[in-house]
Amino acid sequence: MAKTAFLGLGVMGFPMAGHLAGAGHQVTVYNRSPAKAEAWTAQHGGASAPVPRAAAEGAEMVLACVGNDDDLRQVCLGPDGAFAGMRAGAVFVDHTTVSAEVTRELAEVAQAAGIAYVDAPVSGGEAGARNGQLSIMCGGAEADVARAAAVIGAYAKICRRMGPVGAGQMTKMCNQIAIAGLVQALSESLAFAQKAGLDVADVVEVISQGAASSWQMVNRHATMASGSFDHGFAVDWMRKDLAICLAAGDELGAALPVTALVDQFYKDIQVMGGGRWDTSSLIARLVR
């Protein structure tokens, strides 16, 4: 069992840290709003700290799941940042979906201090975090990823090393690119079925048994058809992720025309007031 710190107790981090405690690890948590940390310790035990440095002191592994590049820098750097409290030989694991740029930047700072760095973004959403069934894609040295995997297996259904530092984030970009186009296609299919006077449930029952099937179709078709989007991964966060994908595409010379188009469709959803709606809300543009 490891002495760990977990930084960030949002909809993903709260249950992920809970699984660590449930697996017997010693967990100290930090959250920007202390009330969340107090709620977590009331439910799971462990301890909370007022700043990331205090949470990280003495920890063998520090894990973070925050919002964006700036949030990650804030919990890592500076006199109160996690790196200032970590000893040489400890491992920092970043579960946040962030840019390749900040990953390279923070990995260099960590490695200069003798801290191992693993970028380990996750897929599976809030439900996957609650159920301990996340897909985790890691970048880092083989030995570092192996150490991380032994701990984060508490909330993973698969945890795989994809390559050196940064490879986890690049794999997560592949994930978001695939989801964006898929959700738009599913939205068009379901909206078409409605306009054609077909029963959406019947349509999905049939086509989900063939080549058209997807996780999104099986798990989101009913809420999409009913216009219910108060769940899941928010549009605001998806646009943040797609901006990262598009920037990386420009850097790599990789064409992402569908991703760029769907990003603009998500912008339409934000204008409609759906920034906090689930990403499956793309159908709302088509059925107004």
Contacts in CASP RR format, 6 or more apart in sequence:
PFRMAT RR
TARGET T0000
AUTHOR 0000-0000-0000
METHOD contacts of the structure
MODEL  1
MAKTAFLGLGVMGFPMAGHLAGAGHQVTVYNRSPAKAEAWTAQHGGASAP
VPRAAAEGAEMVLACVGNDDDLRQVCLGPDGAFAGMRAGAVFVDHTTVSA
EVTRELAEVAQAAGIAYVDAPVSGGEAGARNGQLSIMCGGAEADVARAAA
VIGAYAKICRRMGPVGAGQMTKMCNQIAIAGLVQALSESLAFAQKAGLDV
ADVVEVISQGAASSWQMVNRHATMASGSFDHGFAVDWMRKDLAICLAAGD
ELGAALPVTALVDQFYKDIQVMGGGRWDTSSLIARLVR
1 23 0 8 1.000
1 24 0 8 1.000
1 25 0 8 1.000
1 26 0 8 1.000
2 25 0 8 1.000
2 26 0 8 1.000
2 60 0 8 1.000
2 61 0 8 1.000
2 150 0 8 1.000
2 151 0 8 1.000
3 25 0 8 1.000
3 26 0 8 1.000
3 58 0 8 1.000
3 59 0 8 1.000
3 60 0 8 1.000
3 61 0 8 1.000
4 20 0 8 1.000
4 25 0 8 1.000
4 26 0 8 1.000
4 27 0 8 1.000
4 28 0 8 1.000
4 59 0 8 1.000
4 60 0 8 1.000
4 61 0 8 1.000
4 62 0 8 1.000
4 63 0 8 1.000
4 151 0 8 1.000
5 27 0 8 1.000
5 28 0 8 1.000
5 29 0 8 1.000
5 30 0 8 1.000
5 49 0 8 1.000
5 52 0 8 1.000
5 55 0 8 1.000
5 56 0 8 1.000
5 59 0 8 1.000
5 61 0 8 1.000
5 62 0 8 1.000
5 63 0 8 1.000
5 82 0 8 1.000
6 13 0 8 1.000
6 16 0 8 1.000
6 17 0 8 1.000
6 20 0 8 1.000
6 27 0 8 1.000
6 28 0 8 1.000
6 29 0 8 1.000
6 30 0 8 1.000
6 55 0 8 1.000
6 62 0 8 1.000
6 63 0 8 1.000
6 64 0 8 1.000
6 65 0 8 1.000
7 29 0 8 1.000
7 30 0 8 1.000
7 31 0 8 1.000
7 52 0 8 1.000
7 55 0 8 1.000
7 56 0 8 1.000
7 62 0 8 1.000
7 63 0 8 1.000
7 64 0 8 1.000
7 65 0 8 1.000
7 66 0 8 1.000
7 75 0 8 1.000
7 82 0 8 1.000
8 17 0 8 1.000
8 29 0 8 1.000
8 30 0 8 1.000
8 31 0 8 1.000
8 32 0 8 1.000
8 36 0 8 1.000
8 64 0 8 1.000
8 65 0 8 1.000
8 66 0 8 1.000
8 75 0 8 1.000
9 17 0 8 1.000
9 29 0 8 1.000
9 31 0 8 1.000
9 36 0 8 1.000
9 37 0 8 1.000
9 40 0 8 1.000
10 31 0 8 1.000
10 36 0 8 1.000
10 65 0 8 1.000
11 126 0 8 1.000
11 129 0 8 1.000
12 65 0 8 1.000
12 95 0 8 1.000
12 122 0 8 1.000
12 125 0 8 1.000
12 126 0 8 1.000
12 129 0 8 1.000
13 65 0 8 1.000
13 95 0 8 1.000
13 129 0 8 1.000
14 36 0 8 1.000
14 40 0 8 1.000
14 129 0 8 1.000
15 126 0 8 1.000
15 129 0 8 1.000
15 130 0 8 1.000
15 132 0 8 1.000
15 155 0 8 1.000
16 63 0 8 1.000
16 65 0 8 1.000
16 95 0 8 1.000
16 129 0 8 1.000
16 132 0 8 1.000
16 134 0 8 1.000
16 155 0 8 1.000
17 27 0 8 1.000
17 29 0 8 1.000
17 40 0 8 1.000
17 44 0 8 1.000
17 63 0 8 1.000
18 27 0 8 1.000
18 40 0 8 1.000
18 43 0 8 1.000
18 44 0 8 1.000
19 132 0 8 1.000
19 154 0 8 1.000
19 155 0 8 1.000
20 27 0 8 1.000
20 63 0 8 1.000
20 151 0 8 1.000
20 154 0 8 1.000
20 155 0 8 1.000
21 27 0 8 1.000
21 44 0 8 1.000
21 45 0 8 1.000
21 46 0 8 1.000
22 44 0 8 1.000
22 154 0 8 1.000
23 154 0 8 1.000
25 151 0 8 1.000
25 154 0 8 1.000
26 46 0 8 1.000
27 44 0 8 1.000
27 46 0 8 1.000
27 47 0 8 1.000
28 46 0 8 1.000
28 47 0 8 1.000
28 48 0 8 1.000
28 49 0 8 1.000
28 54 0 8 1.000
28 55 0 8 1.000
28 59 0 8 1.000
29 37 0 8 1.000
29 40 0 8 1.000
29 41 0 8 1.000
29 46 0 8 1.000
29 47 0 8 1.000
29 48 0 8 1.000
29 49 0 8 1.000
29 55 0 8 1.000
30 37 0 8 1.000
30 48 0 8 1.000
30 49 0 8 1.000
30 50 0 8 1.000
30 51 0 8 1.000
30 52 0 8 1.000
30 54 0 8 1.000
30 55 0 8 1.000
30 75 0 8 1.000
31 37 0 8 1.000
31 40 0 8 1.000
31 48 0 8 1.000
34 48 0 8 1.000
34 50 0 8 1.000
37 48 0 8 1.000
37 49 0 8 1.000
38 48 0 8 1.000
40 48 0 8 1.000
41 47 0 8 1.000
41 48 0 8 1.000
48 55 0 8 1.000
49 55 0 8 1.000
51 80 0 8 1.000
51 81 0 8 1.000
52 75 0 8 1.000
52 76 0 8 1.000
52 80 0 8 1.000
52 81 0 8 1.000
52 82 0 8 1.000
53 79 0 8 1.000
53 80 0 8 1.000
53 81 0 8 1.000
53 82 0 8 1.000
53 84 0 8 1.000
53 85 0 8 1.000
54 85 0 8 1.000
55 62 0 8 1.000
55 82 0 8 1.000
56 62 0 8 1.000
56 81 0 8 1.000
56 82 0 8 1.000
56 83 0 8 1.000
56 84 0 8 1.000
56 85 0 8 1.000
56 86 0 8 1.000
56 90 0 8 1.000
57 85 0 8 1.000
57 86 0 8 1.000
58 85 0 8 1.000
58 86 0 8 1.000
58 87 0 8 1.000
58 90 0 8 1.000
59 86 0 8 1.000
59 90 0 8 1.000
60 90 0 8 1.000
60 91 0 8 1.000
61 90 0 8 1.000
61 91 0 8 1.000
61 92 0 8 1.000
61 93 0 8 1.000
61 147 0 8 1.000
61 148 0 8 1.000
61 151 0 8 1.000
62 82 0 8 1.000
62 86 0 8 1.000
62 90 0 8 1.000
62 91 0 8 1.000
62 92 0 8 1.000
62 93 0 8 1.000
63 92 0 8 1.000
63 93 0 8 1.000
63 94 0 8 1.000
63 95 0 8 1.000
63 151 0 8 1.000
63 152 0 8 1.000
64 72 0 8 1.000
64 75 0 8 1.000
64 76 0 8 1.000
64 82 0 8 1.000
64 92 0 8 1.000
64 93 0 8 1.000
64 94 0 8 1.000
64 95 0 8 1.000
64 96 0 8 1.000
65 95 0 8 1.000
65 96 0 8 1.000
65 122 0 8 1.000
66 72 0 8 1.000
66 74 0 8 1.000
66 75 0 8 1.000
66 96 0 8 1.000
67 96 0 8 1.000
67 237 0 8 1.000
67 240 0 8 1.000
68 96 0 8 1.000
68 98 0 8 1.000
68 240 0 8 1.000
69 98 0 8 1.000
69 99 0 8 1.000
69 101 0 8 1.000
69 102 0 8 1.000
71 96 0 8 1.000
72 94 0 8 1.000
72 96 0 8 1.000
72 98 0 8 1.000
72 102 0 8 1.000
72 106 0 8 1.000
73 102 0 8 1.000
73 105 0 8 1.000
73 106 0 8 1.000
74 81 0 8 1.000
75 81 0 8 1.000
75 82 0 8 1.000
76 82 0 8 1.000
76 83 0 8 1.000
76 92 0 8 1.000
76 106 0 8 1.000
76 109 0 8 1.000
76 110 0 8 1.000
77 83 0 8 1.000
77 106 0 8 1.000
77 109 0 8 1.000
78 84 0 8 1.000
82 92 0 8 1.000
83 92 0 8 1.000
83 109 0 8 1.000
83 110 0 8 1.000
83 113 0 8 1.000
83 115 0 8 1.000
86 92 0 8 1.000
86 113 0 8 1.000
86 115 0 8 1.000
88 113 0 8 1.000
88 114 0 8 1.000
88 115 0 8 1.000
89 114 0 8 1.000
89 115 0 8 1.000
89 116 0 8 1.000
90 115 0 8 1.000
90 116 0 8 1.000
91 115 0 8 1.000
91 116 0 8 1.000
91 117 0 8 1.000
91 118 0 8 1.000
91 144 0 8 1.000
91 147 0 8 1.000
91 148 0 8 1.000
92 106 0 8 1.000
92 110 0 8 1.000
92 115 0 8 1.000
92 116 0 8 1.000
92 117 0 8 1.000
92 118 0 8 1.000
93 118 0 8 1.000
93 120 0 8 1.000
93 148 0 8 1.000
93 151 0 8 1.000
93 152 0 8 1.000
94 103 0 8 1.000
94 106 0 8 1.000
94 117 0 8 1.000
94 118 0 8 1.000
94 119 0 8 1.000
94 120 0 8 1.000
94 121 0 8 1.000
95 120 0 8 1.000
95 121 0 8 1.000
95 122 0 8 1.000
95 136 0 8 1.000
96 121 0 8 1.000
97 121 0 8 1.000
97 169 0 8 1.000
97 172 0 8 1.000
97 176 0 8 1.000
97 237 0 8 1.000
97 240 0 8 1.000
97 241 0 8 1.000
97 244 0 8 1.000
98 119 0 8 1.000
98 121 0 8 1.000
98 169 0 8 1.000
98 244 0 8 1.000
99 169 0 8 1.000
99 244 0 8 1.000
99 247 0 8 1.000
99 248 0 8 1.000
100 166 0 8 1.000
100 169 0 8 1.000
100 170 0 8 1.000
100 244 0 8 1.000
100 248 0 8 1.000
100 251 0 8 1.000
103 119 0 8 1.000
103 165 0 8 1.000
103 166 0 8 1.000
103 169 0 8 1.000
104 165 0 8 1.000
104 166 0 8 1.000
106 117 0 8 1.000
107 117 0 8 1.000
107 119 0 8 1.000
107 165 0 8 1.000
107 166 0 8 1.000
110 116 0 8 1.000
110 117 0 8 1.000
111 117 0 8 1.000
116 141 0 8 1.000
116 144 0 8 1.000
116 147 0 8 1.000
117 140 0 8 1.000
117 144 0 8 1.000
117 165 0 8 1.000
118 138 0 8 1.000
118 139 0 8 1.000
118 140 0 8 1.000
118 144 0 8 1.000
118 145 0 8 1.000
118 148 0 8 1.000
118 165 0 8 1.000
119 138 0 8 1.000
119 139 0 8 1.000
119 140 0 8 1.000
119 165 0 8 1.000
119 166 0 8 1.000
119 167 0 8 1.000
119 168 0 8 1.000
119 169 0 8 1.000
120 136 0 8 1.000
120 137 0 8 1.000
120 138 0 8 1.000
120 139 0 8 1.000
120 148 0 8 1.000
120 152 0 8 1.000
120 159 0 8 1.000
120 168 0 8 1.000
121 136 0 8 1.000
121 137 0 8 1.000
121 168 0 8 1.000
121 169 0 8 1.000
121 171 0 8 1.000
121 172 0 8 1.000
122 129 0 8 1.000
122 134 0 8 1.000
122 135 0 8 1.000
122 136 0 8 1.000
122 137 0 8 1.000
122 156 0 8 1.000
122 172 0 8 1.000
123 134 0 8 1.000
123 135 0 8 1.000
123 136 0 8 1.000
123 137 0 8 1.000
123 172 0 8 1.000
123 175 0 8 1.000
124 133 0 8 1.000
124 134 0 8 1.000
124 135 0 8 1.000
125 134 0 8 1.000
125 232 0 8 1.000
125 233 0 8 1.000
126 231 0 8 1.000
126 232 0 8 1.000
126 233 0 8 1.000
127 133 0 8 1.000
127 232 0 8 1.000
128 134 0 8 1.000
128 155 0 8 1.000
129 155 0 8 1.000
132 154 0 8 1.000
132 155 0 8 1.000
132 156 0 8 1.000
132 157 0 8 1.000
133 155 0 8 1.000
133 156 0 8 1.000
133 157 0 8 1.000
134 155 0 8 1.000
134 156 0 8 1.000
134 157 0 8 1.000
135 156 0 8 1.000
135 157 0 8 1.000
135 158 0 8 1.000
136 152 0 8 1.000
136 153 0 8 1.000
136 156 0 8 1.000
136 158 0 8 1.000
136 159 0 8 1.000
136 160 0 8 1.000
137 160 0 8 1.000
137 162 0 8 1.000
137 167 0 8 1.000
137 168 0 8 1.000
137 171 0 8 1.000
137 172 0 8 1.000
137 175 0 8 1.000
138 145 0 8 1.000
138 148 0 8 1.000
138 149 0 8 1.000
138 159 0 8 1.000
138 160 0 8 1.000
138 161 0 8 1.000
138 162 0 8 1.000
138 163 0 8 1.000
138 167 0 8 1.000
138 168 0 8 1.000
139 145 0 8 1.000
139 161 0 8 1.000
139 162 0 8 1.000
139 163 0 8 1.000
139 164 0 8 1.000
139 165 0 8 1.000
139 166 0 8 1.000
139 167 0 8 1.000
139 168 0 8 1.000
139 169 0 8 1.000
140 161 0 8 1.000
140 163 0 8 1.000
140 164 0 8 1.000
140 165 0 8 1.000
140 166 0 8 1.000
140 167 0 8 1.000
141 164 0 8 1.000
141 165 0 8 1.000
142 161 0 8 1.000
145 161 0 8 1.000
146 161 0 8 1.000
148 159 0 8 1.000
149 156 0 8 1.000
149 159 0 8 1.000
149 161 0 8 1.000
152 159 0 8 1.000
153 159 0 8 1.000
161 167 0 8 1.000
162 168 0 8 1.000
162 170 0 8 1.000
162 171 0 8 1.000
169 244 0 8 1.000
170 248 0 8 1.000
172 241 0 8 1.000
173 241 0 8 1.000
173 244 0 8 1.000
173 245 0 8 1.000
173 248 0 8 1.000
176 238 0 8 1.000
176 241 0 8 1.000
176 242 0 8 1.000
176 245 0 8 1.000
177 245 0 8 1.000
177 256 0 8 1.000
177 259 0 8 1.000
179 216 0 8 1.000
179 279 0 8 1.000
180 238 0 8 1.000
180 242 0 8 1.000
180 258 0 8 1.000
180 259 0 8 1.000
180 262 0 8 1.000
180 263 0 8 1.000
180 266 0 8 1.000
181 258 0 8 1.000
181 259 0 8 1.000
181 262 0 8 1.000
182 214 0 8 1.000
182 216 0 8 1.000
183 216 0 8 1.000
183 220 0 8 1.000
183 262 0 8 1.000
183 279 0 8 1.000
183 280 0 8 1.000
183 282 0 8 1.000
184 258 0 8 1.000
184 261 0 8 1.000
184 262 0 8 1.000
184 265 0 8 1.000
184 282 0 8 1.000
186 214 0 8 1.000
186 216 0 8 1.000
186 217 0 8 1.000
186 220 0 8 1.000
186 221 0 8 1.000
186 224 0 8 1.000
186 280 0 8 1.000
186 283 0 8 1.000
187 224 0 8 1.000
187 280 0 8 1.000
187 282 0 8 1.000
187 283 0 8 1.000
187 285 0 8 1.000
187 286 0 8 1.000
188 286 0 8 1.000
189 203 0 8 1.000
189 207 0 8 1.000
189 212 0 8 1.000
190 200 0 8 1.000
190 203 0 8 1.000
190 204 0 8 1.000
190 221 0 8 1.000
190 224 0 8 1.000
190 225 0 8 1.000
190 283 0 8 1.000
191 283 0 8 1.000
191 286 0 8 1.000
191 287 0 8 1.000
193 199 0 8 1.000
193 200 0 8 1.000
193 203 0 8 1.000
194 200 0 8 1.000
194 225 0 8 1.000
194 287 0 8 1.000
200 221 0 8 1.000
200 222 0 8 1.000
200 225 0 8 1.000
201 221 0 8 1.000
201 222 0 8 1.000
201 225 0 8 1.000
204 217 0 8 1.000
204 218 0 8 1.000
204 221 0 8 1.000
207 213 0 8 1.000
207 217 0 8 1.000
208 217 0 8 1.000
208 218 0 8 1.000
216 280 0 8 1.000
220 278 0 8 1.000
220 280 0 8 1.000
223 229 0 8 1.000
223 231 0 8 1.000
223 278 0 8 1.000
223 280 0 8 1.000
224 280 0 8 1.000
224 281 0 8 1.000
224 283 0 8 1.000
225 283 0 8 1.000
227 281 0 8 1.000
227 283 0 8 1.000
227 284 0 8 1.000
227 287 0 8 1.000
229 274 0 8 1.000
229 277 0 8 1.000
229 278 0 8 1.000
229 280 0 8 1.000
229 281 0 8 1.000
229 284 0 8 1.000
230 277 0 8 1.000
230 278 0 8 1.000
231 278 0 8 1.000
232 278 0 8 1.000
232 279 0 8 1.000
233 278 0 8 1.000
233 279 0 8 1.000
234 275 0 8 1.000
234 276 0 8 1.000
234 277 0 8 1.000
234 278 0 8 1.000
234 279 0 8 1.000
235 266 0 8 1.000
235 269 0 8 1.000
235 270 0 8 1.000
235 274 0 8 1.000
235 275 0 8 1.000
235 276 0 8 1.000
235 277 0 8 1.000
235 278 0 8 1.000
235 279 0 8 1.000
235 281 0 8 1.000
236 270 0 8 1.000
236 275 0 8 1.000
236 276 0 8 1.000
238 266 0 8 1.000
238 279 0 8 1.000
239 263 0 8 1.000
239 266 0 8 1.000
239 267 0 8 1.000
239 270 0 8 1.000
242 259 0 8 1.000
242 262 0 8 1.000
242 263 0 8 1.000
242 266 0 8 1.000
243 263 0 8 1.000
245 256 0 8 1.000
245 259 0 8 1.000
246 256 0 8 1.000
246 259 0 8 1.000
246 260 0 8 1.000
246 263 0 8 1.000
248 254 0 8 1.000
249 255 0 8 1.000
249 256 0 8 1.000
262 282 0 8 1.000
265 282 0 8 1.000
265 285 0 8 1.000
266 279 0 8 1.000
266 282 0 8 1.000
268 285 0 8 1.000
269 275 0 8 1.000
269 277 0 8 1.000
269 281 0 8 1.000
269 282 0 8 1.000
269 284 0 8 1.000
269 285 0 8 1.000
272 284 0 8 1.000
272 285 0 8 1.000
274 281 0 8 1.000
274 284 0 8 1.000
277 284 0 8 1.000
END
